[in-house]
Amino acid sequence: MYTPKLSHLRFFCAIVETGSIAAAARHMHCVASNLTMRLRELEADLGQELFLRERKKLLITPAGRLFYEEAKEIVSRADRLPALWAQSRLRGILNVGALDVAFLNLLPRCVPRFMVQYPGIHLNVLQKPSFSLEKMLVEEEIDLAVTDGPVENTLLEGIFAFSETLHLVVPETISAITPELIEQSDMYLFDRDCFYRRCAEQWLERNGYQPRSILTLESYDLITQCLNTRKGLACMPESVIRQLRARGQALKTFRLEGVGPTDVYFVWRKHAKNPVIEKFLAVARAEGGTGPADMKGA
């Protein structure tokens, strides 16, 4: 498939906009014969007449008019490219993926400030579970992740962001955690690509606990409503519990002994840390990239 050269498109647009080859040549600071030759080459390559020649005049054809509508946008975009970095401000597109807990504390503080400080950077932020974020980083779908650490993948590197403490959330009628309680209860957890689910399953295995079943419920609000029926157990990070309590939910919790605190890290592809990522990290640290203090009591 033929792809027109940008120089041919510039010449063609100049002819359309000035009304003649002579005027276009003056505008482009070149000889008219050069434009005539390039126009003939363009028409031959396209297999279309872009102009009708009538008594030393050029009349644009319907095909030429359609071609101009497309070509002028390409030329205009090409002309704008050098201006992207003409000013000293940082510019680019940054794609960030993060755990749900990062959306509760860290990101609401640092993202608005980052957007104000660096308006030339287009920031996209999406929410995904831990193992999905790692996969997206490796496959270059995102540039930076706020996810569970420390980093074990040799293709990635990162720095500490904040800590989360995991708690077992139970109905209000429960006074103690016993093997019998767990055997008679369903456990509500997020899907298998969630790091907190893995922590909860390891806690169960380490203590020899066997719940009646493990159910996948990917919504803390839904889990809370199920707990309100006085059935089932759940594992939640501290920041989520704080948010739910602030909204009026009465949650009874027990610390998952021997688990955590779990650390959350800023993670990026090795050797891919760039000035845009560095600026985002700087803003996040300035906004207090550390987790909330331990909960006092349950």
Backbone as numpy.savetxt, mean C-alpha at the origin, in Angstrom:
# Nx Ny Nz CAx CAy CAz Cx Cy Cz
4.08 -4.70 -34.22 3.24 -3.51 -34.22 4.12 -2.25 -34.22
3.76 -1.32 -35.08 4.55 -0.08 -35.20 4.26 0.85 -34.03
5.33 1.40 -33.46 5.22 2.39 -32.39 5.86 3.69 -32.86
5.08 4.75 -33.02 5.64 6.01 -33.52 6.70 6.57 -32.57
7.69 7.22 -33.14 8.70 7.90 -32.33 8.10 9.18 -31.75
8.58 9.54 -30.58 8.09 10.76 -29.94 8.38 11.98 -30.81
9.53 11.98 -31.49 9.88 13.13 -32.34 8.89 13.28 -33.49
8.42 12.16 -34.04 7.43 12.21 -35.11 6.11 12.78 -34.58
5.75 12.38 -33.37 4.51 12.89 -32.78 4.61 14.39 -32.54
5.77 14.85 -32.09 5.96 16.29 -31.87 5.80 17.06 -33.18
6.42 16.56 -34.24 6.34 17.24 -35.54 4.89 17.27 -36.02
4.20 16.14 -35.89 2.82 16.06 -36.36 1.94 17.05 -35.59
2.06 17.07 -34.27 1.24 17.99 -33.47 1.55 19.44 -33.80
2.82 19.74 -34.05 3.20 21.11 -34.40 2.55 21.54 -35.72
2.49 20.62 -36.68 1.86 20.94 -37.97 0.37 21.22 -37.78
-0.29 20.36 -36.98 -1.72 20.55 -36.74 -1.97 21.89 -36.05
-1.18 22.20 -35.05 -1.42 23.37 -34.21 -1.02 24.68 -34.87
-0.04 24.65 -35.76 0.38 25.89 -36.43 -0.30 26.09 -37.78
-0.82 25.01 -38.35 -1.58 25.12 -39.60 -0.81 24.87 -40.87
0.53 24.75 -40.78 1.30 24.51 -41.99 2.66 23.94 -41.63
3.30 23.33 -42.61 4.64 22.79 -42.39 5.64 23.91 -42.17
5.50 25.01 -42.92 6.44 26.13 -42.78 6.38 26.72 -41.37
5.15 26.93 -40.88 5.00 27.49 -39.53 5.50 26.52 -38.48
5.23 25.23 -38.68 5.69 24.22 -37.73 7.22 24.16 -37.71
7.83 24.31 -38.87 9.30 24.28 -38.94 9.91 25.44 -38.17
9.30 26.60 -38.29 9.79 27.75 -37.52 9.63 27.51 -36.02
8.50 26.94 -35.66 8.22 26.66 -34.24 9.19 25.63 -33.68
9.53 24.63 -34.51 10.40 23.54 -34.05 11.87 23.81 -34.31
12.17 24.96 -34.93 13.56 25.36 -35.23 14.27 24.32 -36.10
13.60 23.96 -37.19 14.20 23.02 -38.13 13.74 23.40 -39.54
14.29 22.74 -40.55 13.95 23.07 -41.93 12.64 22.37 -42.31
11.89 23.02 -43.22 10.58 22.49 -43.61 10.70 21.12 -44.27
11.78 20.91 -45.04 11.93 19.62 -45.73 12.05 18.46 -44.73
12.62 18.75 -43.59 12.74 17.70 -42.56 11.36 17.28 -42.05
10.51 18.26 -41.80 9.15 17.95 -41.35 8.36 17.22 -42.41
8.52 17.64 -43.67 7.81 16.98 -44.76 8.19 15.50 -44.83
9.49 15.22 -44.70 9.97 13.84 -44.75 9.44 13.03 -43.57
9.47 13.63 -42.36 9.00 12.90 -41.17 7.50 12.64 -41.24
6.75 13.58 -41.79 5.32 13.37 -41.93 5.02 12.24 -42.88
5.75 12.18 -44.00 5.54 11.09 -44.95 5.91 9.74 -44.33
6.99 9.73 -43.54 7.37 8.49 -42.86 6.29 8.05 -41.88
5.73 9.01 -41.15 4.70 8.69 -40.18 3.47 8.12 -40.87
3.03 8.75 -41.96 1.85 8.26 -42.67 2.10 6.88 -43.27
3.30 6.66 -43.77 3.63 5.35 -44.35 3.64 4.27 -43.28
4.21 4.58 -42.13 4.27 3.59 -41.05 2.89 3.28 -40.49
2.04 4.31 -40.42 0.69 4.10 -39.90 -0.24 3.48 -40.92
0.08 3.66 -42.19 -0.81 3.20 -43.25 -2.06 4.04 -43.35
-1.95 5.32 -42.96 -3.08 6.23 -42.97 -2.64 7.60 -43.49
-3.52 8.23 -44.27 -3.29 9.62 -44.65 -3.76 10.50 -43.51
-2.85 11.31 -42.97 -3.18 12.20 -41.88 -3.60 13.58 -42.38
-3.14 13.94 -43.60 -3.48 15.22 -44.22 -3.81 15.00 -45.69
-4.68 15.83 -46.21 -4.89 15.92 -47.65 -4.11 17.12 -48.16
-3.38 16.95 -49.28 -2.63 18.04 -49.88 -3.48 18.68 -50.97
-3.80 19.94 -50.78 -4.64 20.64 -51.74 -4.12 22.05 -51.96
-3.55 22.28 -53.17 -3.05 23.60 -53.53 -2.11 24.16 -52.46
-1.12 23.37 -52.13 -0.08 23.75 -51.16 -0.63 23.95 -49.74
-1.84 23.45 -49.52 -2.41 23.48 -48.19 -2.53 22.07 -47.65
-2.47 21.95 -46.34 -2.68 20.68 -45.68 -4.02 20.71 -44.97
-4.88 19.77 -45.31 -6.18 19.65 -44.65 -6.19 18.34 -43.86
-6.38 18.45 -42.56 -6.33 17.25 -41.73 -7.50 16.33 -42.05
-7.23 15.05 -42.12 -8.26 14.05 -42.42 -8.95 13.61 -41.12
-10.08 12.91 -41.22 -10.69 12.35 -40.00 -9.74 11.45 -39.23
-8.95 10.65 -39.96 -7.96 9.79 -39.30 -6.91 10.64 -38.60
-6.50 11.72 -39.26 -5.51 12.62 -38.66 -6.05 13.31 -37.42
-7.34 13.66 -37.47 -7.93 14.33 -36.32 -7.97 13.39 -35.11
-8.32 12.13 -35.34 -8.33 11.14 -34.25 -6.92 10.91 -33.72
-5.95 10.81 -34.65 -4.57 10.57 -34.26 -4.04 11.74 -33.43
-4.45 12.94 -33.78 -4.00 14.12 -33.04 -4.52 14.10 -31.61
-5.78 13.68 -31.42 -6.34 13.63 -30.07 -5.52 12.74 -29.16
-5.01 11.64 -29.72 -4.18 10.73 -28.93 -2.75 11.25 -28.79
-2.20 11.75 -29.90 -0.79 12.15 -29.91 -0.52 13.35 -29.02
-1.45 14.32 -28.98 -1.18 15.53 -28.19 -1.07 15.22 -26.71
-1.82 14.21 -26.24 -1.73 13.84 -24.83 -0.39 13.20 -24.51
0.10 12.38 -25.44 1.41 11.74 -25.25 2.51 12.79 -25.23
2.45 13.74 -26.16 3.47 14.80 -26.21 3.39 15.66 -24.96
2.17 15.97 -24.53 2.01 16.80 -23.34 2.57 16.11 -22.11
2.32 14.82 -21.98 2.85 14.07 -20.84 4.37 14.01 -20.88
4.93 13.81 -22.06 6.38 13.77 -22.19 7.00 15.10 -21.82
6.34 16.19 -22.18 6.86 17.53 -21.85 6.82 17.80 -20.35
5.88 17.13 -19.65 5.76 17.36 -18.21 6.78 16.56 -17.39
7.32 15.50 -17.99 8.22 14.63 -17.23 9.42 15.34 -16.62
10.15 16.19 -17.37 11.32 16.84 -16.76 10.97 17.71 -15.56
9.73 18.19 -15.50 9.34 19.09 -14.40 9.07 18.34 -13.10
8.99 16.99 -13.17 8.69 16.24 -11.96 9.70 16.52 -10.86
10.98 16.62 -11.24 12.03 16.83 -10.25 12.72 18.18 -10.44
12.01 19.10 -11.11 12.60 20.43 -11.32 12.73 21.19 -10.00
11.81 20.90 -9.07 11.88 21.51 -7.75 12.60 20.58 -6.79
13.01 21.10 -5.68 13.82 20.32 -4.75 12.99 19.34 -3.91
11.66 19.47 -3.89 10.86 18.63 -3.02 10.85 17.17 -3.49
10.73 16.27 -2.53 10.74 14.85 -2.80 9.45 14.44 -3.50
9.58 13.57 -4.52 8.41 13.13 -5.25 8.50 11.63 -5.49
7.35 11.00 -5.65 7.31 9.57 -5.92 5.99 8.97 -5.48
5.90 7.64 -5.58 4.74 6.88 -5.13 5.24 5.86 -4.12
4.65 5.85 -2.93 5.04 4.92 -1.88 3.85 4.04 -1.52
4.03 2.73 -1.65 2.98 1.77 -1.31 3.35 1.09 0.01
2.48 1.27 1.00 2.72 0.74 2.34 1.63 -0.25 2.69
2.02 -1.40 3.24 1.06 -2.36 3.76 1.27 -2.50 5.26
0.20 -2.71 6.01 0.33 -2.74 7.46 -0.69 -3.67 8.11
-0.33 -4.14 9.30 -1.25 -4.91 10.13 -2.39 -4.02 10.62
-3.48 -4.66 11.01 -4.62 -3.90 11.52 -4.25 -3.09 12.76
-3.35 -3.61 13.61 -3.01 -2.89 14.84 -2.27 -1.59 14.54
-1.56 -1.53 13.41 -0.86 -0.29 13.04 -1.84 0.81 12.69
-3.05 0.44 12.27 -4.07 1.43 11.92 -4.76 2.01 13.16
-4.51 1.42 14.32 -5.15 1.89 15.54 -4.36 2.99 16.23
-3.03 2.95 16.12 -2.20 3.89 16.87 -1.20 4.64 15.99
-0.31 3.89 15.37 0.82 4.51 14.67 0.40 5.27 13.41
-0.30 4.60 12.52 -0.59 5.21 11.21 -1.50 6.44 11.31
-2.52 6.45 12.16 -3.33 7.67 12.26 -2.52 8.89 12.71
-1.40 8.66 13.38 -0.57 9.78 13.79 0.42 10.20 12.70
1.04 9.22 12.06 2.14 9.58 11.15 1.71 9.83 9.71
0.66 9.15 9.22 0.28 9.30 7.81 -0.18 10.73 7.48
-1.08 11.35 8.27 -1.47 12.73 7.95 -0.29 13.69 7.95
0.61 13.53 8.93 1.77 14.42 8.99 2.67 14.22 7.78
2.86 12.96 7.39 3.69 12.67 6.22 3.11 13.31 4.97
1.80 13.23 4.79 1.16 13.81 3.61 1.32 15.33 3.57
1.27 15.96 4.74 1.44 17.41 4.80 2.88 17.81 4.51
3.83 17.06 5.07 5.24 17.40 4.90 5.75 17.10 3.50
5.20 16.06 2.86 5.71 15.63 1.56 4.55 15.49 0.56
3.99 16.60 0.13 2.84 16.56 -0.78 3.18 16.00 -2.15
4.46 15.95 -2.49 4.85 15.40 -3.79 4.88 13.89 -3.82
4.69 13.25 -2.69 4.70 11.78 -2.63 3.27 11.27 -2.55
2.90 10.43 -3.47 1.59 9.80 -3.47 1.66 8.56 -2.58
0.95 8.59 -1.48 1.03 7.52 -0.48 -0.21 6.64 -0.56
0.01 5.34 -0.73 -1.07 4.35 -0.70 -0.84 3.43 0.50
-1.86 3.25 1.33 -1.72 2.43 2.54 -2.85 1.40 2.56
-2.49 0.12 2.66 -3.49 -0.93 2.68 -3.28 -1.84 3.88
-4.34 -2.52 4.28 -4.31 -3.40 5.45 -4.31 -4.86 5.02
-3.33 -5.63 5.54 -3.22 -7.05 5.23 -2.67 -7.78 6.45
-2.86 -9.10 6.54 -2.26 -9.87 7.63 -0.76 -10.11 7.40
-0.10 -10.60 8.43 1.36 -10.68 8.47 1.97 -11.38 7.26
1.57 -12.61 7.04 2.26 -13.41 6.02 1.94 -12.91 4.61
0.79 -12.31 4.43 0.47 -11.70 3.13 1.39 -10.50 2.88
1.66 -9.72 3.93 2.54 -8.56 3.78 3.94 -8.98 3.37
4.45 -10.03 3.99 5.79 -10.50 3.63 5.83 -10.94 2.17
4.80 -11.64 1.73 4.74 -12.11 0.34 4.67 -10.91 -0.62
3.88 -9.90 -0.27 3.74 -8.73 -1.13 5.05 -7.94 -1.21
5.79 -7.90 -0.13 7.10 -7.23 -0.15 8.05 -7.95 -1.10
8.13 -9.26 -0.95 9.06 -10.04 -1.79 8.70 -9.91 -3.26
7.40 -9.88 -3.55 6.94 -9.79 -4.94 6.85 -8.35 -5.44
7.34 -7.39 -4.64 7.42 -5.98 -5.01 6.07 -5.32 -5.26
5.04 -5.82 -4.58 3.72 -5.19 -4.67 3.62 -3.99 -3.74
4.39 -4.01 -2.66 4.47 -2.88 -1.75 5.94 -2.56 -1.49
6.21 -1.35 -1.01 7.58 -0.91 -0.74 7.97 -1.07 0.72
6.98 -0.96 1.60 7.24 -0.96 3.03 6.09 -1.66 3.73
6.42 -2.46 4.74 5.39 -3.14 5.53 5.56 -2.80 7.00
4.44 -2.72 7.70 4.45 -2.62 9.16 3.86 -3.95 9.63
4.75 -4.87 10.03 4.33 -6.24 10.25 5.13 -6.87 11.38
4.77 -8.10 11.70 5.41 -8.79 12.81 6.87 -9.09 12.51
7.69 -8.98 13.52 9.11 -9.23 13.38 9.61 -10.03 14.58
10.90 -10.19 14.68 11.94 -9.66 13.80 11.96 -10.37 12.45
12.67 -9.76 11.49 12.69 -10.25 10.13 13.53 -11.52 10.04
12.96 -12.57 9.45 13.70 -13.82 9.25 14.01 -14.07 7.79
13.22 -13.51 6.88 13.44 -13.68 5.45 14.73 -12.96 5.04
15.66 -13.68 4.42 16.95 -13.09 4.05 16.84 -12.04 2.94
15.67 -11.98 2.29 15.47 -10.97 1.24 15.01 -9.64 1.82
14.69 -9.63 3.13 14.11 -8.45 3.75 14.97 -7.97 4.92
14.76 -6.72 5.29 15.38 -6.18 6.49 14.43 -5.16 7.10
14.66 -4.81 8.37 13.73 -3.88 9.01 14.24 -3.37 10.33
13.42 -2.52 10.95 13.72 -1.96 12.27 12.47 -2.02 13.13
12.67 -2.05 14.43 11.58 -2.16 15.39 10.64 -0.96 15.29
9.34 -1.21 15.39 8.34 -0.14 15.38 7.67 -0.01 16.75
6.99 -1.06 17.19 6.35 -1.05 18.51 6.02 -2.48 18.91
5.59 -2.65 20.15 5.25 -3.97 20.67 3.76 -4.10 20.92
3.28 -5.32 20.83 1.90 -5.65 21.17 1.89 -6.81 22.17
1.00 -6.75 23.13 0.81 -7.85 24.07 -0.50 -8.56 23.74
-0.46 -9.88 23.70 -1.64 -10.66 23.35 -2.37 -11.10 24.62
-3.71 -11.11 24.53 -4.54 -11.49 25.67 -5.61 -12.47 25.20
-5.98 -13.35 26.12 -7.13 -14.22 25.90 -8.36 -13.46 26.37
-9.33 -13.30 25.48 -10.55 -12.56 25.80 -11.67 -13.59 26.02
-12.37 -13.44 27.13 -13.35 -14.46 27.53 -14.66 -13.78 27.92
-15.75 -14.55 27.99 -17.02 -13.99 28.50 -16.86 -13.51 29.94
-17.67 -12.57 30.34 -17.55 -11.96 31.66 -17.76 -12.95 32.80
-18.44 -14.05 32.55 -18.74 -15.01 33.61 -17.54 -15.88 33.96
-16.48 -15.86 33.16 -15.31 -16.72 33.39 -14.41 -16.10 34.46
-14.05 -16.93 35.45 -13.19 -16.44 36.54 -11.77 -16.97 36.45
-11.56 -18.06 35.71 -10.21 -18.63 35.61 -10.11 -19.44 34.32
-8.88 -19.56 33.80 -8.64 -20.35 32.59 -8.23 -21.75 33.01
-9.02 -22.71 32.61 -8.75 -24.11 32.95 -8.80 -24.96 31.69
-8.14 -26.13 31.72 -8.23 -27.02 30.55 -9.67 -27.39 30.22
-10.49 -27.56 31.25 -11.89 -27.92 31.02 -12.64 -26.82 30.29
-12.37 -25.57 30.68 -13.01 -24.44 30.01 -12.68 -24.42 28.53
-11.41 -24.59 28.22 -10.98 -24.51 26.82 -11.54 -25.69 26.03
-11.58 -26.87 26.64 -12.11 -28.05 25.94 -13.58 -27.88 25.59
-14.29 -27.09 26.37 -15.73 -26.90 26.14 -16.04 -25.67 25.28
-14.98 -24.97 24.85 -15.18 -23.68 24.16 -14.65 -23.72 22.74
-15.28 -22.90 21.89 -14.72 -22.62 20.57 -13.71 -21.49 20.71
-12.70 -21.51 19.88 -11.70 -20.44 19.86 -11.89 -19.65 18.57
-12.10 -18.32 18.70 -12.31 -17.45 17.55 -10.99 -16.78 17.18
-10.49 -17.05 15.98 -9.22 -16.49 15.54 -9.33 -16.02 14.09
-8.39 -15.16 13.69 -8.30 -14.77 12.28 -7.74 -15.96 11.48
-7.59 -15.79 10.17 -7.18 -16.89 9.31 -5.71 -17.25 9.53
-5.23 -18.27 8.83 -3.90 -18.82 9.07 -2.77 -17.91 8.61
-3.08 -16.86 7.84 -2.02 -15.92 7.45 -1.84 -14.82 8.50
-2.46 -14.99 9.67 -2.34 -14.04 10.77 -1.32 -14.55 11.78
-0.35 -13.72 12.11 0.70 -14.09 13.06 0.12 -14.34 14.45
-0.89 -13.56 14.83 -1.48 -13.73 16.16 -2.19 -15.08 16.28
-2.74 -15.57 15.19 -3.33 -16.92 15.23 -2.25 -17.95 15.51
-1.11 -17.79 14.86 -0.02 -18.73 15.09 0.40 -18.69 16.56
0.50 -17.49 17.13 0.87 -17.36 18.55 -0.14 -18.07 19.44
-1.43 -17.88 19.15 -2.47 -18.51 19.96 -2.41 -20.03 19.84
-2.19 -20.54 18.64 -2.12 -21.99 18.45 -0.90 -22.56 19.17
0.22 -21.84 19.16 1.41 -22.31 19.88 1.18 -22.31 21.38
0.44 -21.31 21.88 0.11 -21.25 23.30 -0.76 -22.44 23.70
-1.74 -22.76 22.87 -2.60 -23.92 23.14 -1.79 -25.20 23.17
-0.92 -25.37 22.18 -0.12 -26.59 22.09 0.85 -26.71 23.26
1.49 -25.59 23.61 2.48 -25.61 24.69 1.85 -26.00 26.03
0.60 -25.59 26.23 -0.08 -25.89 27.49 -0.93 -27.16 27.44
-0.94 -27.82 26.30 -1.72 -29.04 26.16 -3.21 -28.79 26.13
-3.61 -27.57 25.72 -5.04 -27.23 25.64 -5.60 -27.65 24.29
-6.83 -28.14 24.31 -7.48 -28.55 23.07 -8.89 -27.98 23.03
-9.10 -26.84 22.34 -10.46 -26.28 22.28 -11.40 -27.19 21.50
-12.69 -27.00 21.72 -13.67 -27.80 20.99 -13.48 -27.64 19.49
-13.19 -26.41 19.05 -12.91 -26.14 17.64 -12.25 -24.77 17.53
-11.55 -24.55 16.45 -10.99 -23.24 16.13 -11.76 -22.70 14.93
-12.45 -21.59 15.14 -13.28 -20.99 14.09 -12.59 -19.74 13.55
-12.66 -19.55 12.25 -12.06 -18.38 11.61 -13.10 -17.27 11.51
-12.87 -16.20 12.25 -13.73 -15.01 12.20 -12.81 -13.80 12.01
-12.83 -13.20 10.85 -11.88 -12.13 10.54 -12.47 -10.75 10.80
-12.98 -10.56 12.00 -13.51 -9.26 12.41 -13.56 -9.24 13.92
-12.89 -8.25 14.53 -12.92 -8.16 15.98 -14.31 -7.79 16.48
-15.03 -7.00 15.72 -16.41 -6.66 16.11 -17.28 -7.91 16.11
-17.11 -8.76 15.09 -17.89 -9.99 15.03 -17.51 -10.92 16.18
-16.22 -11.03 16.45 -15.76 -11.86 17.56 -16.37 -11.37 18.88
-16.36 -10.05 19.06 -16.90 -9.49 20.30 -18.38 -9.81 20.46
-19.14 -9.72 19.38 -20.56 -10.05 19.45 -20.77 -11.52 19.82
-19.90 -12.38 19.31 -20.00 -13.81 19.67 -19.64 -14.01 21.14
-18.64 -13.28 21.64 -18.27 -13.37 23.05 -19.42 -12.89 23.94
-20.18 -11.92 23.46 -21.30 -11.38 24.23 -22.40 -12.42 24.47
-22.39 -13.48 23.67 -23.36 -14.55 23.88 -22.92 -15.50 24.99
-21.75 -15.15 25.61 -21.17 -15.93 26.70 -20.70 -17.29 26.24
-20.27 -17.35 25.02 -19.70 -18.58 24.49 -18.40 -18.24 23.77
-17.45 -19.16 23.79 -16.24 -19.02 23.02 -15.18 -18.17 23.70
-13.96 -18.25 23.12 -12.80 -17.51 23.58 -12.13 -16.88 22.38
-11.31 -15.86 22.60 -10.61 -15.21 21.48 -9.25 -14.74 21.94
-8.38 -14.53 20.99 -7.06 -13.95 21.24 -7.00 -12.60 20.54
-6.70 -11.54 21.30 -6.67 -10.20 20.72 -5.43 -9.45 21.19
-4.89 -8.59 20.32 -3.79 -7.71 20.74 -4.31 -6.59 21.63
-3.43 -6.07 22.44 -3.80 -5.08 23.43 -4.43 -3.82 22.82
-3.90 -3.35 21.73 -4.42 -2.12 21.13 -5.86 -2.28 20.66
-6.20 -3.48 20.17 -7.58 -3.73 19.75 -8.50 -3.75 20.97
-8.04 -4.37 22.06 -8.84 -4.40 23.28 -9.09 -2.99 23.79
-8.05 -2.15 23.76 -8.20 -0.76 24.20 -9.25 -0.03 23.37
-9.21 -0.23 22.05 -10.16 0.45 21.18 -11.59 -0.02 21.46
-11.76 -1.32 21.62 -13.10 -1.85 21.86 -13.64 -1.37 23.20
-12.79 -1.31 24.20 -13.22 -0.79 25.51 -13.60 0.68 25.42
-12.83 1.42 24.62 -13.13 2.85 24.46 -14.50 3.05 23.81
-14.93 2.05 23.05 -16.24 2.12 22.39 -17.36 1.55 23.25
-17.02 1.19 24.50 -18.06 0.74 25.43 -18.16 -0.76 25.62
-17.29 -1.54 24.98 -17.34 -2.98 25.14 -16.71 -3.38 26.48
-17.40 -4.21 27.22 -16.86 -4.72 28.48 -16.18 -6.06 28.20
-14.85 -6.05 28.15 -14.10 -7.24 27.80 -13.31 -7.73 29.00
-13.40 -9.01 29.26 -12.59 -9.62 30.32 -11.42 -10.34 29.67
-10.24 -10.10 30.18 -9.04 -10.62 29.51 -8.11 -11.29 30.51
-7.31 -12.24 29.97 -6.23 -12.87 30.71 -4.98 -12.83 29.83
-3.86 -12.54 30.45 -2.60 -12.52 29.68 -2.28 -13.93 29.19
-1.83 -14.03 27.95 -1.36 -15.31 27.43 0.04 -15.53 27.98
0.13 -16.30 29.03 1.42 -16.51 29.68 2.41 -17.20 28.74
3.61 -16.66 28.72 4.65 -17.24 27.89 4.62 -16.78 26.44
3.70 -15.86 26.12 3.60 -15.35 24.74 3.86 -13.84 24.75
4.81 -13.45 23.98 5.04 -12.03 23.76 5.80 -11.35 24.86
5.83 -10.01 24.81 5.09 -9.23 23.80 5.60 -9.50 22.38
4.69 -9.36 21.41 5.06 -9.55 20.01 5.51 -8.21 19.45
6.60 -8.24 18.72 7.18 -7.01 18.17 6.69 -6.77 16.75
6.40 -5.53 16.46 6.01 -5.10 15.11 7.16 -4.28 14.54
7.48 -4.53 13.30 8.64 -3.92 12.64 8.23 -3.17 11.37
9.02 -2.18 11.01 9.01 -1.63 9.66 9.93 -2.52 8.82
9.42 -3.04 7.71 10.18 -4.00 6.91 10.18 -3.57 5.45
11.32 -3.73 4.79 11.45 -3.41 3.37 12.38 -4.42 2.71
12.40 -4.44 1.40 13.30 -5.34 0.67 14.75 -4.90 0.88
15.61 -5.86 1.07 17.01 -5.56 1.28 17.57 -4.80 0.08
18.34 -3.78 0.33 18.97 -2.91 -0.68 17.95 -2.03 -1.41
16.69 -2.00 -0.95 15.68 -1.19 -1.63 15.24 0.00 -0.78
15.94 0.26 0.30 15.60 1.40 1.14 16.02 2.68 0.43
15.07 3.56 0.17 15.32 4.77 -0.61 14.92 6.00 0.20
15.21 7.22 -0.31 14.89 8.44 0.44 13.42 8.56 0.82
12.51 8.08 -0.02 11.08 8.18 0.29 10.75 7.31 1.51
11.25 6.08 1.53 11.04 5.20 2.68 11.67 5.81 3.93
12.86 6.35 3.80 13.56 6.95 4.95 12.76 8.11 5.54
12.14 8.92 4.69 11.33 10.04 5.18 10.10 9.53 5.93
9.48 8.48 5.41 8.31 7.92 6.09 8.71 7.38 7.46
9.84 6.67 7.52 10.31 6.13 8.80 10.62 7.25 9.79
11.21 8.33 9.28 11.54 9.46 10.15 10.29 10.08 10.75
9.25 10.24 9.95 7.99 10.81 10.45 7.36 9.86 11.46
7.39 8.55 11.17 6.80 7.57 12.08 7.52 7.59 13.43
8.84 7.68 13.40 9.60 7.71 14.66 9.31 9.00 15.43
9.18 10.10 14.69 8.89 11.38 15.35 7.51 11.38 16.01
6.59 10.57 15.45 5.25 10.49 16.02 5.13 9.42 17.10
6.26 8.83 17.46 6.25 7.85 18.54 5.96 6.46 18.04
6.89 5.89 17.30 6.70 4.55 16.74 6.86 3.47 17.79
6.21 3.62 18.90 6.23 2.61 19.94 4.81 2.31 20.36
4.59 1.13 20.85 3.24 0.72 21.19 2.75 1.33 22.47
1.46 1.12 22.80 0.89 1.66 24.03 1.47 0.94 25.24
1.40 1.59 26.38 1.91 0.98 27.60 1.06 -0.23 27.96
1.64 -1.12 28.77 0.94 -2.33 29.18 -0.37 -1.98 29.87
-1.41 -2.81 29.64 -2.67 -2.58 30.31 -2.52 -2.90 31.78
-3.13 -2.07 32.60 -3.12 -2.29 34.04 -4.38 -3.06 34.41
-4.24 -4.34 34.65 -5.39 -5.14 35.05 -6.26 -5.50 33.87
-7.24 -6.34 34.07 -8.12 -6.81 33.02 -9.55 -6.64 33.45
